[in-house]
Amino acid sequence: MRRRLVWLLGLLGAVALLALLLRFSDFGELQRRIRELDPTWVLAASICAIVSYSCIGLCQRELLVLLGHELPRKTMVRIGLVSTVINRHVRSGGASGLASLTWLLRRHDVPAPVALSTMAAFGMLSNALFTLLLLVTAAVSSGRALGPEGAATASPRLVLVLVAASTSASLIFLCVTLVSRRFRRRWMSAATRVLAWLGERVGRPGWKERFEEYFEGLDQALQRLLARPRATLPAWGWAALRITSSVACLACCLRAIGQPLPVSGAVLTHAVAKFAGVSAFLPAGLGWVEGSMAGVLVLQDVPYEAGLLTALLHRAVYHLLPAAIALPAALSVLPRMRAAASAKGPESGEAPKDQPPS
């Protein structure tokens, strides 16, 4: 009951924030731009969104193959779609997506440590590639304007440089983590102690064992992946295609509105929306992501109404469309996950072993 109340309050806050964003717009201008939407580019954006979500499952499948567990591509695309939709619409700092992926893979005889390691390795691949994209974009766009008219737009360029600089630390951390096992085990040990301390404070004494198992599985998975670097190329390829299609989805939305931006502008806007989604405490980041995206587009000389409509269109094709596709499966997964957790006890989110795999 308490969880539902918190979720309801968050949803009301998101709707209020979205209403505030609409309040500052010219409704007549919004209606005109909606009528002038280019359906071809809307269709292209939708296709890019579906490709992006499909690449998540395909990348995770390649990682699973390297870890000794091969599942059909169609099955992994469905699992990746459902777990990603749950992760983006049930705000829990990524825990909901991790739990749903682990639970779904467990029903296909994939051990929980392998599932957790797959998710962690996928996150490392995606974040490393996206950080590299930001750094390259910042370097290429240095001295160039990001606005649609080619005017001098120092503000968005500064934002891009700051975002790229802030993500450089994460790229360095990821590289050192991959290369140095000693460094990796040290920070894993420190993280386990911190999480164990937090678990004791919040009444979860089992956290220590669970995170020890998780980090041990992650370390072994990374060792196996690093032992066969060429075999990881398909996973890198799917991760790169996923990021490319995500940025292309936003670029198509801008084209549909009639406000095309250079690649650097689309990358910057996607990065800001991505970080806003991660930091948002509202369900699905509703309102918070739209405001952030509209704001960074305004910095790039895009009219406010066009920026807001781009954010709303991106919400529809990149979030709501995949959610609609995965909704039936997601609605059936969540209750069964809670029932499984209750059957196994409060410290475990795994499915009972006597349940047949789906």
C-alpha contacts under 8 A as a table, 3 or more apart, distances in Angstrom:
res1	aa1	res2	aa2	distance
1	M	4	R	5.18
1	M	5	L	6.23
2	R	5	L	5.05
2	R	6	V	6.25
3	R	6	V	5.19
3	R	7	W	6.16
4	R	7	W	5.01
4	R	8	L	6.01
5	L	8	L	5.03
5	L	9	L	6.14
6	V	9	L	5.17
6	V	10	G	6.13
7	W	10	G	5.05
7	W	11	L	6.13
7	W	283	P	7.13
8	L	11	L	5.01
8	L	12	L	6.19
9	L	12	L	5.09
9	L	13	G	6.16
10	G	13	G	5.01
10	G	14	A	6.17
10	G	281	F	7.66
10	G	282	L	5.21
10	G	283	P	6.24
11	L	14	A	5.00
11	L	15	V	6.20
11	L	282	L	6.60
11	L	283	P	5.95
12	L	15	V	5.13
12	L	16	A	6.09
13	G	16	A	5.05
13	G	17	L	6.15
13	G	282	L	7.32
14	A	17	L	5.11
14	A	18	L	6.15
14	A	282	L	6.01
14	A	283	P	7.21
14	A	285	G	7.51
14	A	286	L	5.26
14	A	287	G	5.28
14	A	288	W	7.35
15	V	18	L	5.05
15	V	19	A	6.05
15	V	286	L	7.31
15	V	287	G	6.83
16	A	19	A	5.02
16	A	20	L	6.19
17	L	20	L	5.02
17	L	21	L	6.38
17	L	287	G	5.26
17	L	288	W	7.27
18	L	21	L	5.10
18	L	22	L	6.37
18	L	286	L	7.20
18	L	287	G	4.47
18	L	288	W	7.85
18	L	290	E	7.67
18	L	291	G	7.85
19	A	22	L	5.05
19	A	23	R	6.04
20	L	23	R	4.90
20	L	24	F	6.71
21	L	24	F	5.65
21	L	25	S	7.01
21	L	287	G	7.72
21	L	291	G	6.79
21	L	308	L	7.92
22	L	25	S	5.26
22	L	27	F	7.94
25	S	30	L	7.55
25	S	304	Y	7.11
25	S	305	E	5.90
26	D	29	E	5.31
26	D	30	L	6.28
26	D	305	E	6.86
27	F	30	L	4.92
27	F	31	Q	6.09
28	G	31	Q	5.17
28	G	32	R	6.23
29	E	32	R	5.06
29	E	33	R	6.22
29	E	305	E	6.79
30	L	33	R	5.20
30	L	34	I	6.12
30	L	305	E	5.89
30	L	306	A	7.50
30	L	309	L	7.11
31	Q	34	I	5.04
31	Q	35	R	6.27
32	R	35	R	5.24
32	R	36	E	6.37
33	R	36	E	4.96
33	R	37	L	6.25
33	R	257	I	6.79
33	R	306	A	7.34
33	R	309	L	7.99
34	I	37	L	5.30
34	I	257	I	7.91
34	I	309	L	7.86
36	E	257	I	7.45
37	L	42	V	7.80
37	L	256	A	5.41
37	L	257	I	5.56
37	L	258	G	7.69
38	D	41	W	5.66
38	D	42	V	6.46
38	D	255	R	7.78
38	D	256	A	4.70
38	D	257	I	6.98
38	D	258	G	7.95
39	P	42	V	4.87
39	P	43	L	6.09
39	P	256	A	7.01
40	T	43	L	5.18
40	T	44	A	6.25
40	T	256	A	7.58
41	W	44	A	4.81
41	W	45	A	6.06
41	W	252	C	5.42
41	W	253	C	6.68
41	W	255	R	6.32
41	W	256	A	4.91
42	V	45	A	5.08
42	V	46	S	6.26
42	V	252	C	6.80
42	V	253	C	6.32
42	V	256	A	5.88
42	V	317	V	7.95
43	L	46	S	5.05
43	L	47	I	6.27
44	A	47	I	5.14
44	A	48	C	6.24
44	A	249	C	7.40
44	A	252	C	6.40
45	A	48	C	5.08
45	A	49	A	6.22
45	A	248	A	7.23
45	A	249	C	4.40
45	A	250	L	6.99
45	A	251	A	7.85
45	A	252	C	5.07
45	A	253	C	6.04
45	A	317	V	6.72
45	A	318	Y	7.93
46	S	49	A	5.10
46	S	50	I	6.37
46	S	249	C	7.09
46	S	317	V	5.21
46	S	318	Y	6.99
46	S	321	L	7.62
47	I	50	I	5.22
47	I	51	V	6.18
47	I	249	C	7.94
48	C	51	V	5.05
48	C	52	S	6.08
48	C	245	S	5.12
48	C	246	S	6.62
48	C	248	A	6.53
48	C	249	C	5.12
49	A	52	S	5.07
49	A	53	Y	6.35
49	A	245	S	6.80
49	A	246	S	6.33
49	A	249	C	5.93
49	A	317	V	6.61
49	A	318	Y	5.17
49	A	322	P	7.61
50	I	53	Y	5.26
50	I	54	S	6.08
50	I	318	Y	7.90
50	I	322	P	6.76
51	V	54	S	5.06
51	V	55	C	6.12
51	V	242	R	7.04
51	V	245	S	6.59
52	S	55	C	5.27
52	S	56	I	6.82
52	S	241	L	7.22
52	S	242	R	4.42
52	S	243	I	7.04
52	S	244	T	8.00
52	S	245	S	5.36
52	S	246	S	5.75
53	Y	56	I	5.39
53	Y	57	G	7.31
53	Y	77	V	7.89
53	Y	80	G	7.32
53	Y	81	L	5.93
53	Y	84	T	7.85
53	Y	242	R	7.20
53	Y	322	P	7.61
54	S	57	G	5.65
54	S	58	L	6.43
54	S	77	V	5.32
54	S	78	R	7.99
54	S	80	G	7.21
54	S	81	L	6.75
54	S	242	R	7.99
55	C	58	L	4.90
55	C	59	C	5.86
55	C	77	V	7.50
55	C	238	W	5.51
55	C	239	A	6.74
55	C	241	L	6.95
55	C	242	R	5.31
56	I	59	C	5.33
56	I	60	Q	6.25
56	I	77	V	7.25
56	I	80	G	5.77
56	I	81	L	7.47
56	I	238	W	7.43
56	I	239	A	7.08
56	I	242	R	6.80
57	G	60	Q	5.06
57	G	61	R	6.05
57	G	73	R	7.79
57	G	76	M	4.90
57	G	77	V	4.34
57	G	78	R	7.19
57	G	79	I	6.61
57	G	80	G	4.17
57	G	81	L	6.87
58	L	61	R	4.98
58	L	62	E	6.47
58	L	73	R	6.46
58	L	76	M	6.41
58	L	77	V	6.10
58	L	80	G	7.96
58	L	235	A	7.77
58	L	238	W	6.63
59	C	62	E	5.28
59	C	63	L	6.54
59	C	122	F	7.22
59	C	234	P	7.45
59	C	235	A	4.75
59	C	236	W	7.47
59	C	237	G	7.94
59	C	238	W	5.14
59	C	239	A	6.07
60	Q	63	L	5.11
60	Q	64	L	6.18
60	Q	76	M	7.51
60	Q	80	G	7.71
60	Q	118	T	6.31
60	Q	119	M	7.27
60	Q	122	F	6.36
60	Q	235	A	7.31
61	R	64	L	4.98
61	R	65	V	6.19
61	R	70	E	6.97
61	R	71	L	6.78
61	R	73	R	7.05
61	R	76	M	6.15
62	E	65	V	5.08
62	E	66	L	6.44
62	E	232	T	7.53
62	E	234	P	6.67
62	E	235	A	5.42
63	L	66	L	5.17
63	L	67	L	6.38
63	L	118	T	6.11
63	L	121	A	7.72
63	L	122	F	7.68
63	L	232	T	7.36
63	L	235	A	6.44
64	L	67	L	4.93
64	L	68	G	6.29
64	L	69	H	5.16
64	L	70	E	6.15
64	L	71	L	7.96
64	L	114	V	7.64
64	L	115	A	7.94
64	L	118	T	6.41
65	V	68	G	5.10
65	V	69	H	5.00
65	V	70	E	4.79
65	V	71	L	7.83
66	L	69	H	7.39
66	L	224	R	7.53
66	L	225	L	6.79
66	L	231	A	7.46
66	L	232	T	7.71
67	L	114	V	7.26
67	L	221	A	6.71
67	L	224	R	7.14
67	L	225	L	7.80
69	H	110	V	6.78
71	L	75	T	6.75
71	L	76	M	6.63
72	P	75	T	5.29
72	P	76	M	6.39
73	R	76	M	5.18
73	R	77	V	6.12
74	K	77	V	5.18
74	K	78	R	6.39
75	T	78	R	5.25
75	T	79	I	6.22
76	M	79	I	4.92
76	M	80	G	5.86
77	V	80	G	5.17
77	V	81	L	6.04
78	R	81	L	5.10
78	R	82	V	6.13
78	R	326	A	7.89
79	I	82	V	5.29
79	I	83	S	6.05
79	I	101	L	6.82
79	I	104	L	6.73
79	I	105	L	7.83
80	G	83	S	5.35
80	G	84	T	5.95
80	G	101	L	7.29
81	L	84	T	5.28
81	L	85	V	6.11
81	L	322	P	7.45
81	L	326	A	6.54
82	V	85	V	5.23
82	V	86	I	6.17
82	V	326	A	5.47
82	V	327	L	7.83
82	V	329	A	6.77
82	V	330	A	5.73
83	S	86	I	5.14
83	S	87	N	6.04
83	S	96	S	7.87
83	S	97	G	4.97
83	S	98	L	7.44
83	S	100	S	5.39
83	S	101	L	5.31
83	S	330	A	7.85
84	T	87	N	4.97
84	T	88	R	6.18
84	T	97	G	5.87
85	V	88	R	5.24
85	V	89	H	6.16
85	V	97	G	7.80
85	V	319	H	7.87
85	V	322	P	7.22
85	V	323	A	5.75
85	V	326	A	7.08
85	V	330	A	7.76
86	I	89	H	5.34
86	I	90	V	5.65
86	I	96	S	6.44
86	I	97	G	5.76
86	I	100	S	7.45
86	I	330	A	6.76
87	N	90	V	5.57
87	N	91	R	6.79
87	N	92	S	7.62
87	N	94	G	5.87
87	N	95	A	7.32
87	N	96	S	5.11
87	N	97	G	3.92
87	N	98	L	7.56
88	R	91	R	6.57
88	R	97	G	7.65
88	R	284	A	5.39
89	H	283	P	5.72
89	H	284	A	4.26
89	H	285	G	7.94
90	V	96	S	6.42
90	V	283	P	6.27
90	V	284	A	6.78
91	R	94	G	7.26
91	R	96	S	7.37
91	R	281	F	6.54
91	R	282	L	7.00
91	R	283	P	5.72
91	R	284	A	6.63
92	S	95	A	5.38
92	S	96	S	5.94
93	G	96	S	7.69
93	G	278	V	7.40
94	G	97	G	5.53
94	G	98	L	6.31
95	A	98	L	5.07
95	A	99	A	5.96
96	S	99	A	5.16
96	S	100	S	6.06
97	G	100	S	5.20
97	G	101	L	6.04
98	L	101	L	5.28
98	L	102	T	6.12
98	L	116	L	7.10
98	L	119	M	6.97
99	A	102	T	5.17
99	A	103	W	6.02
99	A	349	G	6.87
100	S	103	W	5.06
100	S	104	L	6.04
100	S	333	V	7.72
100	S	334	L	7.81
100	S	337	M	7.51
101	L	104	L	5.23
101	L	105	L	6.09
101	L	115	A	7.12
101	L	119	M	7.93
102	T	105	L	5.26
102	T	106	R	6.01
102	T	112	A	5.83
102	T	115	A	5.28
102	T	116	L	6.44
102	T	350	E	7.62
103	W	106	R	5.11
103	W	107	R	6.61
103	W	112	A	7.84
103	W	337	M	7.09
103	W	349	G	7.36
103	W	350	E	5.83
103	W	351	A	6.22
104	L	107	R	5.36
104	L	108	H	7.05
105	L	108	H	5.11
105	L	109	D	6.67
105	L	110	V	5.30
105	L	111	P	7.60
105	L	112	A	7.76
105	L	115	A	6.54
106	R	109	D	5.07
106	R	110	V	4.88
106	R	111	P	5.88
106	R	112	A	6.38
106	R	115	A	7.81
106	R	350	E	7.52
106	R	351	A	7.13
106	R	357	P	7.82
107	R	110	V	7.27
107	R	351	A	7.46
107	R	355	Q	7.78
107	R	356	P	6.95
107	R	357	P	4.15
107	R	358	S	6.18
108	H	357	P	5.45
108	H	358	S	7.12
109	D	357	P	7.49
110	V	114	V	6.64
110	V	115	A	6.57
111	P	114	V	5.43
111	P	115	A	6.36
112	A	115	A	5.01
112	A	116	L	6.08
112	A	350	E	7.86
113	P	116	L	5.09
113	P	117	S	5.99
113	P	213	E	6.78
113	P	214	Y	5.75
113	P	217	G	5.16
113	P	218	L	7.47
114	V	117	S	5.01
114	V	118	T	6.04
114	V	217	G	6.48
114	V	218	L	7.80
114	V	221	A	7.45
115	A	118	T	5.07
115	A	119	M	6.35
116	L	119	M	5.18
116	L	120	A	6.22
116	L	214	Y	6.53
116	L	217	G	7.58
116	L	218	L	7.26
117	S	120	A	5.04
117	S	121	A	5.97
117	S	214	Y	7.20
117	S	217	G	5.91
117	S	218	L	4.49
117	S	221	A	6.11
118	T	121	A	5.17
118	T	122	F	6.01
118	T	218	L	7.95
118	T	221	A	7.78
119	M	122	F	5.11
119	M	123	G	6.19
120	A	123	G	5.09
120	A	124	M	6.29
120	A	218	L	7.04
121	A	124	M	5.04
121	A	125	L	6.25
121	A	218	L	7.64
121	A	221	A	7.99
121	A	222	L	7.27
122	F	125	L	5.15
122	F	126	S	6.16
122	F	239	A	7.92
123	G	126	S	5.23
123	G	127	N	5.94
124	M	127	N	5.28
124	M	128	A	5.90
124	M	174	L	6.80
125	L	128	A	5.30
125	L	129	L	6.21
125	L	236	W	6.72
125	L	239	A	6.75
126	S	129	L	5.30
126	S	130	F	6.07
126	S	239	A	5.74
126	S	240	A	7.47
126	S	243	I	7.52
127	N	130	F	5.11
127	N	131	T	5.95
127	N	171	L	7.68
128	A	131	T	5.22
128	A	132	L	6.22
128	A	170	S	7.99
128	A	171	L	5.68
128	A	174	L	6.96
129	L	132	L	5.07
129	L	133	L	6.19
129	L	239	A	7.71
129	L	240	A	6.75
129	L	243	I	7.99
130	F	133	L	4.93
130	F	134	L	6.25
130	F	243	I	6.91
131	T	134	L	5.08
131	T	135	L	6.25
131	T	164	A	7.03
131	T	167	T	5.98
131	T	168	S	6.86
131	T	170	S	7.94
131	T	171	L	6.37
132	L	135	L	5.11
132	L	136	V	6.10
132	L	171	L	7.71
133	L	136	V	5.19
133	L	137	T	5.97
134	L	137	T	5.07
134	L	138	A	6.04
134	L	160	L	7.74
134	L	163	V	7.74
134	L	164	A	5.33
134	L	267	V	7.17
134	L	268	L	7.69
135	L	138	A	5.10
135	L	139	A	6.20
135	L	164	A	5.29
135	L	165	A	7.60
135	L	168	S	7.64
136	V	139	A	5.09
136	V	140	V	6.07
137	T	140	V	5.15
137	T	141	S	5.91
137	T	264	S	5.69
137	T	267	V	7.54
138	A	141	S	5.30
138	A	142	S	6.04
138	A	157	R	7.76
138	A	160	L	6.18
138	A	161	V	5.66
138	A	164	A	6.68
138	A	264	S	7.59
139	A	142	S	5.31
141	S	144	R	5.08
141	S	145	A	7.34
141	S	146	L	7.60
141	S	157	R	7.59
141	S	264	S	6.55
142	S	157	R	7.50
144	R	152	A	7.78
145	A	150	G	5.58
145	A	151	A	6.07
145	A	152	A	5.28
145	A	153	T	5.44
145	A	154	A	7.35
145	A	157	R	7.38
146	L	150	G	6.85
146	L	151	A	7.88
146	L	152	A	7.85
146	L	153	T	6.26
146	L	156	P	6.85
146	L	157	R	6.77
146	L	261	L	7.38
146	L	262	P	6.68
146	L	264	S	6.70
146	L	265	G	5.54
146	L	300	Q	6.22
147	G	150	G	5.45
147	G	151	A	6.13
147	G	152	A	7.53
147	G	153	T	6.22
147	G	261	L	6.83
147	G	262	P	7.84
147	G	265	G	7.38
147	G	300	Q	4.57
147	G	301	D	5.60
147	G	302	V	7.63
148	P	151	A	7.67
148	P	259	Q	7.24
148	P	260	P	6.64
148	P	261	L	5.36
148	P	262	P	7.25
148	P	300	Q	7.19
148	P	301	D	6.88
148	P	302	V	7.45
149	E	301	D	7.91
153	T	156	P	6.29
153	T	157	R	6.79
153	T	299	L	7.71
153	T	300	Q	6.68
153	T	301	D	7.96
154	A	157	R	5.17
154	A	158	L	6.02
155	S	158	L	5.11
155	S	159	V	6.25
155	S	299	L	6.48
155	S	300	Q	7.92
156	P	159	V	4.91
156	P	160	L	6.09
156	P	268	L	7.97
156	P	296	V	7.09
156	P	299	L	5.79
156	P	300	Q	6.05
157	R	160	L	5.04
157	R	161	V	6.22
158	L	161	V	5.11
158	L	162	L	6.10
159	V	162	L	5.09
159	V	163	V	6.06
159	V	268	L	7.98
160	L	163	V	5.15
160	L	164	A	6.04
160	L	268	L	5.82
161	V	164	A	5.08
161	V	165	A	5.96
162	L	165	A	5.06
162	L	166	S	6.05
163	V	166	S	5.18
163	V	167	T	6.27
163	V	271	A	7.92
164	A	167	T	5.22
164	A	168	S	6.26
165	A	168	S	5.15
165	A	169	A	7.48
166	S	169	A	6.24
166	S	170	S	7.72
167	T	170	S	5.20
167	T	171	L	6.42
168	S	171	L	5.03
168	S	172	I	6.22
169	A	172	I	5.14
169	A	173	F	6.13
170	S	173	F	4.97
170	S	174	L	6.08
171	L	174	L	5.07
171	L	175	C	6.13
172	I	175	C	5.14
172	I	176	V	6.14
173	F	176	V	5.28
173	F	177	T	5.99
174	L	177	T	4.98
174	L	178	L	6.18
175	C	178	L	5.16
175	C	179	V	6.15
176	V	179	V	5.10
176	V	180	S	5.61
176	V	183	F	7.26
176	V	184	R	7.77
177	T	180	S	5.62
177	T	181	R	6.80
177	T	183	F	6.35
177	T	184	R	4.96
178	L	181	R	7.14
178	L	184	R	7.51
178	L	222	L	7.14
178	L	226	L	7.76
180	S	183	F	5.38
180	S	184	R	6.25
181	R	184	R	4.88
181	R	185	R	6.07
181	R	219	D	7.84
182	R	185	R	5.33
182	R	186	R	6.23
183	F	186	R	5.14
183	F	187	W	6.41
184	R	187	W	5.55
184	R	188	M	6.15
184	R	219	D	7.63
185	R	188	M	4.99
185	R	189	S	6.00
185	R	219	D	7.48
186	R	189	S	5.17
186	R	190	A	6.28
187	W	190	A	4.96
187	W	191	A	5.95
188	M	191	A	5.03
188	M	192	T	6.07
188	M	215	F	6.25
189	S	192	T	5.10
189	S	193	R	6.41
190	A	193	R	5.24
190	A	194	V	6.37
191	A	194	V	5.14
191	A	195	L	6.09
192	T	195	L	5.14
192	T	196	A	5.93
192	T	208	K	6.31
192	T	211	F	6.07
192	T	212	E	6.36
193	R	196	A	5.05
193	R	197	W	6.16
193	R	208	K	7.34
194	V	197	W	5.13
194	V	198	L	6.26
195	L	198	L	4.95
195	L	199	G	5.97
195	L	207	W	6.82
195	L	208	K	6.78
195	L	211	F	7.74
196	A	199	G	4.94
196	A	200	E	6.31
196	A	205	P	7.04
196	A	206	G	7.99
196	A	207	W	5.64
196	A	208	K	4.56
197	W	200	E	5.28
197	W	201	R	6.47
198	L	201	R	5.06
198	L	202	V	6.32
199	G	202	V	5.26
199	G	203	G	5.94
199	G	204	R	4.41
199	G	205	P	5.38
199	G	206	G	7.33
199	G	207	W	5.62
199	G	208	K	7.46
200	E	203	G	5.22
200	E	204	R	5.58
200	E	205	P	5.11
201	R	204	R	7.52
204	R	207	W	5.89
204	R	347	E	7.33
205	P	208	K	6.75
206	G	209	E	5.70
206	G	210	R	6.35
206	G	347	E	6.30
207	W	210	R	5.06
207	W	211	F	5.99
207	W	347	E	7.94
208	K	211	F	5.47
208	K	212	E	6.05
209	E	212	E	5.08
209	E	213	E	6.17
210	R	213	E	5.22
210	R	214	Y	6.21
211	F	214	Y	4.73
211	F	215	F	5.97
212	E	215	F	5.34
212	E	216	E	6.00
213	E	216	E	5.18
213	E	217	G	6.09
214	Y	217	G	5.21
214	Y	218	L	6.14
215	F	218	L	4.89
215	F	219	D	6.04
216	E	219	D	5.15
216	E	220	Q	6.27
217	G	220	Q	5.21
217	G	221	A	6.02
218	L	221	A	5.03
218	L	222	L	6.11
219	D	222	L	5.23
219	D	223	Q	6.24
220	Q	223	Q	5.05
220	Q	224	R	6.29
221	A	224	R	5.17
221	A	225	L	6.20
222	L	225	L	4.97
222	L	226	L	5.97
223	Q	226	L	5.17
223	Q	227	A	6.08
224	R	227	A	5.13
224	R	228	R	6.83
225	L	228	R	5.53
225	L	229	P	6.34
225	L	231	A	7.84
225	L	232	T	6.76
226	L	229	P	5.26
228	R	231	A	5.40
228	R	232	T	6.94
229	P	232	T	5.40
229	P	233	L	7.24
230	R	233	L	5.53
231	A	234	P	7.07
232	T	235	A	5.32
232	T	236	W	6.37
233	L	236	W	5.01
233	L	237	G	6.05
234	P	237	G	4.89
234	P	238	W	6.24
235	A	238	W	5.24
235	A	239	A	6.18
236	W	239	A	5.08
236	W	240	A	6.07
237	G	240	A	5.12
237	G	241	L	6.16
238	W	241	L	5.03
238	W	242	R	6.07
239	A	242	R	5.04
239	A	243	I	6.40
240	A	243	I	5.26
240	A	244	T	6.11
241	L	244	T	5.00
241	L	245	S	5.97
242	R	245	S	5.28
242	R	246	S	6.16
243	I	246	S	5.07
243	I	247	V	6.35
244	T	247	V	5.35
244	T	248	A	6.05
245	S	248	A	4.79
245	S	249	C	5.98
246	S	249	C	5.14
246	S	250	L	6.74
247	V	250	L	5.30
247	V	251	A	6.27
247	V	266	A	6.45
247	V	267	V	6.21
247	V	270	H	6.30
248	A	251	A	4.86
248	A	252	C	6.05
249	C	252	C	5.18
249	C	253	C	6.33
249	C	314	H	7.62
249	C	318	Y	7.43
250	L	253	C	5.00
250	L	254	L	6.35
250	L	266	A	6.66
250	L	270	H	7.05
250	L	314	H	6.41
251	A	254	L	5.13
251	A	255	R	6.30
251	A	260	P	6.98
251	A	261	L	7.24
251	A	263	V	7.85
251	A	266	A	5.87
252	C	255	R	4.89
252	C	256	A	6.08
253	C	256	A	4.99
253	C	257	I	6.36
253	C	310	T	5.95
253	C	313	L	6.57
253	C	314	H	6.28
254	L	257	I	5.17
254	L	258	G	6.22
254	L	259	Q	5.14
254	L	260	P	5.21
254	L	261	L	7.21
254	L	310	T	6.03
255	R	258	G	4.92
255	R	259	Q	5.68
255	R	260	P	4.94
256	A	259	Q	7.65
257	I	306	A	6.64
257	I	309	L	7.52
257	I	310	T	6.56
259	Q	302	V	6.98
259	Q	306	A	7.37
261	L	264	S	7.81
261	L	265	G	5.64
261	L	266	A	6.29
262	P	265	G	5.36
262	P	266	A	6.55
263	V	266	A	5.13
263	V	267	V	6.14
264	S	267	V	5.12
264	S	268	L	6.12
265	G	268	L	5.11
265	G	269	T	6.17
265	G	300	Q	7.49
266	A	269	T	5.16
266	A	270	H	6.06
267	V	270	H	5.11
267	V	271	A	6.05
268	L	271	A	5.11
268	L	272	V	6.28
269	T	272	V	5.23
269	T	273	A	6.19
269	T	293	M	6.10
269	T	296	V	6.25
269	T	297	L	6.84
270	H	273	A	5.10
270	H	274	K	5.99
270	H	293	M	7.81
271	A	274	K	4.99
271	A	275	F	6.19
272	V	275	F	5.24
272	V	276	A	6.02
272	V	292	S	6.78
272	V	293	M	6.66
272	V	296	V	7.51
273	A	276	A	5.00
273	A	277	G	6.07
273	A	289	V	5.55
273	A	290	E	7.73
273	A	292	S	6.32
273	A	293	M	5.57
274	K	277	G	5.16
274	K	278	V	6.37
275	F	278	V	5.09
275	F	279	S	6.20
276	A	279	S	5.22
276	A	280	A	5.86
276	A	285	G	7.46
276	A	288	W	6.76
276	A	289	V	5.43
276	A	292	S	6.69
277	G	280	A	5.23
277	G	284	A	7.37
277	G	285	G	5.29
277	G	288	W	7.55
277	G	289	V	5.82
280	A	283	P	7.99
280	A	284	A	7.93
280	A	285	G	5.11
280	A	288	W	6.53
280	A	289	V	7.68
281	F	285	G	6.67
282	L	285	G	4.92
282	L	286	L	6.31
282	L	288	W	7.60
283	P	286	L	6.17
285	G	288	W	5.47
285	G	289	V	5.60
286	L	289	V	6.14
286	L	290	E	6.94
287	G	290	E	5.09
287	G	291	G	5.96
288	W	291	G	5.26
288	W	292	S	6.23
289	V	292	S	5.15
289	V	293	M	6.05
289	V	311	A	7.89
290	E	293	M	5.18
290	E	294	A	6.00
290	E	308	L	6.78
290	E	311	A	5.13
290	E	312	L	6.70
290	E	315	R	7.89
291	G	294	A	5.19
291	G	295	G	6.00
291	G	308	L	7.47
291	G	311	A	7.98
292	S	295	G	5.11
292	S	296	V	6.32
293	M	296	V	5.39
293	M	297	L	6.22
293	M	307	G	7.25
293	M	308	L	7.62
293	M	311	A	6.07
294	A	297	L	5.13
294	A	298	V	6.18
294	A	304	Y	6.68
294	A	307	G	4.55
294	A	308	L	4.96
294	A	310	T	7.63
294	A	311	A	6.30
295	G	298	V	5.15
295	G	299	L	6.45
295	G	304	Y	7.84
295	G	307	G	7.55
296	V	299	L	5.02
296	V	300	Q	6.61
297	L	300	Q	5.01
297	L	301	D	6.76
297	L	302	V	5.45
297	L	303	P	7.87
297	L	304	Y	7.78
297	L	307	G	5.58
298	V	301	D	5.16
298	V	302	V	4.79
298	V	303	P	5.95
298	V	304	Y	5.82
298	V	307	G	6.52
299	L	302	V	7.19
302	V	306	A	6.52
302	V	307	G	6.10
303	P	306	A	5.27
303	P	307	G	6.12
304	Y	307	G	5.01
304	Y	308	L	6.04
305	E	308	L	5.14
305	E	309	L	6.02
306	A	309	L	5.13
306	A	310	T	6.02
307	G	310	T	5.06
307	G	311	A	6.28
308	L	311	A	5.08
308	L	312	L	6.26
309	L	312	L	5.01
309	L	313	L	5.99
310	T	313	L	5.09
310	T	314	H	5.99
311	A	314	H	5.06
311	A	315	R	6.12
312	L	315	R	4.95
312	L	316	A	6.29
313	L	316	A	5.04
313	L	317	V	6.31
314	H	317	V	5.34
314	H	318	Y	5.49
314	H	319	H	7.46
315	R	318	Y	5.51
315	R	319	H	5.20
315	R	320	L	6.36
316	A	319	H	5.79
316	A	320	L	4.81
316	A	321	L	6.11
317	V	320	L	6.01
317	V	321	L	5.11
317	V	322	P	7.54
318	Y	321	L	6.30
318	Y	322	P	6.74
319	H	322	P	5.80
319	H	323	A	6.09
320	L	323	A	4.91
320	L	324	A	5.97
321	L	324	A	5.16
321	L	325	I	6.45
322	P	325	I	5.04
322	P	326	A	6.14
323	A	326	A	5.07
323	A	327	L	5.50
324	A	327	L	5.04
324	A	328	P	7.93
325	I	328	P	7.48
326	A	329	A	5.56
326	A	330	A	5.93
327	L	330	A	5.01
327	L	331	L	5.93
328	P	331	L	5.36
328	P	332	S	6.43
329	A	332	S	5.22
329	A	333	V	6.10
330	A	333	V	5.01
330	A	334	L	6.25
331	L	334	L	5.79
331	L	335	P	7.18
332	S	335	P	6.15
332	S	336	R	6.70
333	V	336	R	5.32
333	V	337	M	6.06
334	L	337	M	5.09
334	L	338	R	6.36
335	P	338	R	5.18
335	P	339	A	6.16
336	R	339	A	4.95
336	R	340	A	5.97
337	M	340	A	5.07
337	M	341	A	6.11
337	M	349	G	7.00
337	M	350	E	7.68
337	M	351	A	6.90
338	R	341	A	5.04
338	R	342	S	6.18
338	R	349	G	7.66
339	A	342	S	5.11
339	A	343	A	6.18
340	A	343	A	5.04
340	A	344	K	6.17
340	A	349	G	6.81
340	A	350	E	6.48
340	A	351	A	4.84
340	A	352	P	5.99
341	A	344	K	5.19
341	A	345	G	5.84
341	A	346	P	6.33
341	A	347	E	7.83
341	A	348	S	5.77
341	A	349	G	4.56
341	A	350	E	6.20
341	A	351	A	6.82
342	S	345	G	5.13
342	S	346	P	6.25
343	A	352	P	7.11
344	K	347	E	7.83
344	K	348	S	6.11
344	K	349	G	7.41
344	K	350	E	7.17
344	K	351	A	7.48
344	K	352	P	6.54
345	G	348	S	5.88
346	P	349	G	7.66
351	A	355	Q	7.23
352	P	355	Q	5.80
353	K	356	P	7.77
